Amino acid sequence: MHKLDKLIEFYETLAPESVSELDRLYAPEAYFKDPFNEVRGPEAIERIFRNMFNQVTDPRFKIIERIAAENGAVLVWEFGFRMRHRGLARAQCIHGVTHLRFDAEDRVVFHRDYWDVADELYSKLPLLGSLMRVLQRHLRA
């Protein structure tokens, strides 16, 4: 199985029980950054995903597209989930892109997630969403 196929399978089947397998896919010095976190090492990355399972229910990654090179890749994805907080329990979907680089042993050494926090998350929150829509109307060309 190709390194990218293994990683995609890991994310598309991610569950609380499988998070601990992250260290076989990520190098000890792996760098991870998303809009909320910037960490190094599989243990720190694992904490991020364990926290995700505490914050949301029914989290699911679906890889929509992949662009692969010899030592890197870009994945286009959708992340579906439900917030655990009262009043936000309806199904949500975030669209994003991940930039990956691999080491000589096919482990991830660089993982950077790009997604629009304002549009994909903040605008869907009750009070903050209203404010975001007002700002968008005023800033729209």
C-alpha contacts under 8 A as a table, 3 or more apart, distances in Angstrom:
res1	aa1	res2	aa2	distance
1	M	5	D	6.32
1	M	6	K	6.54
2	H	5	D	5.18
2	H	6	K	6.42
3	K	6	K	5.25
3	K	7	L	6.40
3	K	106	D	5.96
3	K	107	R	7.71
4	L	7	L	5.09
4	L	8	I	6.09
4	L	68	A	7.99
4	L	73	A	7.81
5	D	8	I	5.11
5	D	9	E	6.05
6	K	9	E	5.17
6	K	10	F	6.15
7	L	10	F	5.01
7	L	11	Y	6.35
7	L	25	L	7.01
8	I	11	Y	5.23
8	I	12	E	6.01
8	I	63	I	7.09
9	E	12	E	5.17
9	E	13	T	6.03
10	F	13	T	5.45
10	F	14	L	5.70
10	F	18	S	7.96
11	Y	14	L	4.92
11	Y	61	F	6.11
11	Y	62	K	7.97
12	E	60	R	6.49
12	E	61	F	5.05
12	E	62	K	5.77
12	E	63	I	7.33
13	T	60	R	7.59
13	T	61	F	7.86
14	L	18	S	6.05
14	L	19	V	6.71
14	L	60	R	7.37
14	L	61	F	7.90
15	A	18	S	5.27
15	A	19	V	6.43
16	P	19	V	5.61
16	P	50	R	6.78
16	P	53	F	6.83
17	E	20	S	6.91
18	S	21	E	5.52
18	S	22	L	7.66
19	V	22	L	5.69
19	V	46	E	6.27
19	V	49	F	6.97
19	V	50	R	7.17
20	S	23	D	6.80
20	S	46	E	6.83
21	E	24	R	5.80
21	E	25	L	7.34
22	L	25	L	5.35
22	L	26	Y	6.17
22	L	42	P	6.45
22	L	46	E	6.75
23	D	26	Y	5.20
23	D	27	A	7.02
23	D	28	P	7.57
23	D	42	P	5.23
23	D	43	E	7.45
24	R	27	A	7.64
24	R	107	R	7.54
25	L	106	D	7.84
25	L	107	R	5.09
25	L	108	V	6.24
26	Y	30	A	5.98
26	Y	41	G	7.69
26	Y	42	P	6.03
26	Y	107	R	4.88
26	Y	108	V	4.51
26	Y	109	V	6.35
27	A	30	A	5.03
27	A	41	G	7.12
27	A	42	P	7.08
27	A	103	D	7.64
27	A	107	R	5.32
27	A	108	V	5.76
27	A	109	V	5.54
28	P	41	G	5.16
28	P	42	P	6.20
29	E	40	R	6.02
29	E	41	G	5.02
29	E	42	P	7.78
29	E	109	V	6.54
30	A	40	R	5.45
30	A	41	G	4.91
30	A	42	P	6.66
30	A	108	V	6.30
30	A	109	V	4.05
30	A	110	F	5.69
30	A	111	H	7.62
31	Y	38	E	7.57
31	Y	39	V	6.00
31	Y	40	R	4.52
31	Y	41	G	6.47
31	Y	109	V	5.93
31	Y	110	F	4.86
31	Y	111	H	6.09
31	Y	112	R	7.99
32	F	37	N	7.57
32	F	38	E	5.71
32	F	39	V	5.37
32	F	40	R	6.15
32	F	41	G	8.00
32	F	45	I	6.77
32	F	110	F	6.19
32	F	111	H	4.75
32	F	112	R	5.76
33	K	36	F	7.65
33	K	37	N	5.48
33	K	38	E	4.33
33	K	39	V	6.54
33	K	111	H	6.45
33	K	112	R	4.83
33	K	113	D	6.20
34	D	37	N	5.33
34	D	38	E	6.61
34	D	112	R	5.97
34	D	113	D	4.73
34	D	114	Y	6.48
35	P	113	D	7.40
35	P	114	Y	7.22
35	P	115	W	7.37
35	P	117	V	7.05
37	N	48	I	7.85
39	V	44	A	6.12
39	V	45	I	6.72
40	R	44	A	6.30
40	R	45	I	7.14
41	G	44	A	5.59
41	G	45	I	6.37
42	P	45	I	4.98
42	P	46	E	5.87
43	E	46	E	5.01
43	E	47	R	6.34
44	A	47	R	5.13
44	A	48	I	6.66
45	I	48	I	5.20
45	I	49	F	6.70
46	E	49	F	5.25
46	E	50	R	6.15
47	R	50	R	5.02
47	R	51	N	6.04
48	I	51	N	5.13
48	I	52	M	6.28
49	F	52	M	4.84
49	F	53	F	6.52
50	R	53	F	5.27
50	R	54	N	6.62
51	N	54	N	4.97
51	N	55	Q	6.25
52	M	55	Q	5.10
52	M	56	V	6.08
53	F	56	V	5.51
53	F	57	T	6.60
53	F	59	P	7.38
54	N	57	T	7.79
55	Q	83	M	6.50
55	Q	84	R	5.98
56	V	59	P	6.57
56	V	81	F	6.24
56	V	82	R	5.47
56	V	83	M	4.53
56	V	84	R	5.19
57	T	81	F	5.94
57	T	82	R	5.11
57	T	83	M	6.26
57	T	84	R	6.35
58	D	80	G	7.45
58	D	81	F	5.17
58	D	82	R	6.20
59	P	79	F	6.94
59	P	80	G	5.61
59	P	81	F	4.34
59	P	82	R	7.16
60	R	79	F	5.60
60	R	80	G	5.15
60	R	81	F	6.45
61	F	77	W	6.70
61	F	78	E	5.78
61	F	79	F	4.57
61	F	80	G	6.51
62	K	77	W	5.53
62	K	78	E	5.23
62	K	79	F	6.43
63	I	66	R	7.47
63	I	75	L	6.64
63	I	76	V	5.94
63	I	77	W	4.38
63	I	78	E	6.54
64	I	75	L	7.51
64	I	76	V	5.45
64	I	77	W	5.19
64	I	78	E	7.12
65	E	75	L	5.83
65	E	76	V	5.00
65	E	77	W	7.04
66	R	73	A	7.02
66	R	74	V	5.75
66	R	75	L	4.60
66	R	76	V	6.29
67	I	73	A	5.48
67	I	74	V	5.08
67	I	75	L	6.49
68	A	72	G	6.14
68	A	73	A	4.24
68	A	74	V	6.45
69	A	72	G	5.12
69	A	73	A	5.70
71	N	101	R	5.75
71	N	102	F	5.13
71	N	103	D	6.98
71	N	106	D	7.95
72	G	99	H	7.59
72	G	100	L	5.25
72	G	101	R	4.08
72	G	102	F	5.65
73	A	99	H	6.05
73	A	100	L	5.09
73	A	101	R	6.52
74	V	97	V	6.82
74	V	98	T	5.52
74	V	99	H	4.63
74	V	100	L	6.10
75	L	97	V	5.51
75	L	98	T	5.09
75	L	99	H	6.70
76	V	95	H	7.73
76	V	96	G	5.97
76	V	97	V	4.48
76	V	98	T	6.57
77	W	95	H	5.90
77	W	96	G	5.43
77	W	97	V	6.01
77	W	98	T	7.86
78	E	93	C	6.47
78	E	94	I	5.61
78	E	95	H	4.58
78	E	96	G	6.36
79	F	93	C	5.42
79	F	94	I	5.04
79	F	95	H	6.41
79	F	96	G	7.94
80	G	91	A	7.03
80	G	92	Q	5.63
80	G	93	C	4.39
80	G	94	I	6.52
81	F	91	A	5.82
81	F	92	Q	5.37
81	F	93	C	6.50
82	R	88	L	7.35
82	R	89	A	5.22
82	R	90	R	5.83
82	R	91	A	4.90
82	R	92	Q	5.87
83	M	86	R	7.98
83	M	88	L	5.60
83	M	89	A	5.06
83	M	90	R	7.38
83	M	91	A	7.87
83	M	92	Q	7.93
84	R	88	L	7.18
84	R	89	A	6.17
85	H	88	L	5.70
85	H	89	A	6.58
86	R	89	A	6.34
87	G	90	R	7.97
88	L	125	L	7.42
93	C	120	E	7.51
94	I	115	W	7.69
94	I	120	E	5.39
94	I	121	L	7.35
95	H	115	W	6.55
95	H	120	E	7.18
96	G	113	D	7.03
96	G	114	Y	5.67
96	G	115	W	4.57
96	G	116	D	7.63
97	V	113	D	5.82
97	V	114	Y	5.21
97	V	115	W	6.58
98	T	111	H	6.69
98	T	112	R	5.51
98	T	113	D	4.39
98	T	114	Y	6.14
99	H	110	F	7.60
99	H	111	H	5.81
99	H	112	R	5.17
99	H	113	D	6.50
100	L	108	V	6.75
100	L	109	V	7.62
100	L	110	F	5.39
100	L	111	H	4.80
100	L	112	R	6.66
101	R	108	V	5.82
101	R	109	V	5.75
101	R	110	F	4.96
101	R	111	H	6.87
102	F	105	E	7.62
102	F	106	D	5.30
102	F	107	R	5.23
102	F	108	V	4.49
102	F	109	V	5.42
102	F	110	F	7.01
103	D	106	D	5.28
103	D	107	R	5.48
103	D	108	V	6.42
103	D	109	V	6.09
104	A	107	R	7.48
108	V	111	H	6.95
115	W	120	E	7.46
116	D	119	D	5.51
116	D	120	E	5.68
116	D	121	L	7.79
117	V	120	E	5.26
117	V	121	L	5.24
117	V	122	Y	6.22
118	A	121	L	5.81
118	A	122	Y	4.81
118	A	123	S	5.83
118	A	132	M	7.65
119	D	122	Y	6.34
119	D	123	S	5.39
119	D	124	K	7.74
120	E	123	S	6.68
120	E	124	K	7.17
121	L	124	K	5.48
121	L	125	L	6.97
122	Y	125	L	5.45
122	Y	128	L	6.18
122	Y	129	G	5.90
122	Y	132	M	7.59
123	S	126	P	7.93
123	S	128	L	6.32
123	S	129	G	3.75
123	S	130	S	7.18
123	S	132	M	5.70
123	S	133	R	7.11
124	K	128	L	7.71
124	K	129	G	5.21
125	L	128	L	5.51
125	L	129	G	4.92
126	P	129	G	5.36
126	P	130	S	6.60
127	L	130	S	5.42
127	L	131	L	6.65
128	L	131	L	5.14
128	L	132	M	6.12
129	G	132	M	4.98
129	G	133	R	6.22
130	S	133	R	5.23
130	S	134	V	6.39
131	L	134	V	5.17
131	L	135	L	6.26
132	M	135	L	5.10
132	M	136	Q	6.09
133	R	136	Q	5.01
133	R	137	R	6.22
134	V	137	R	5.24
134	V	138	H	6.42
135	L	138	H	5.18
135	L	139	L	6.14
136	Q	139	L	5.13
136	Q	140	R	5.80
137	R	140	R	5.35
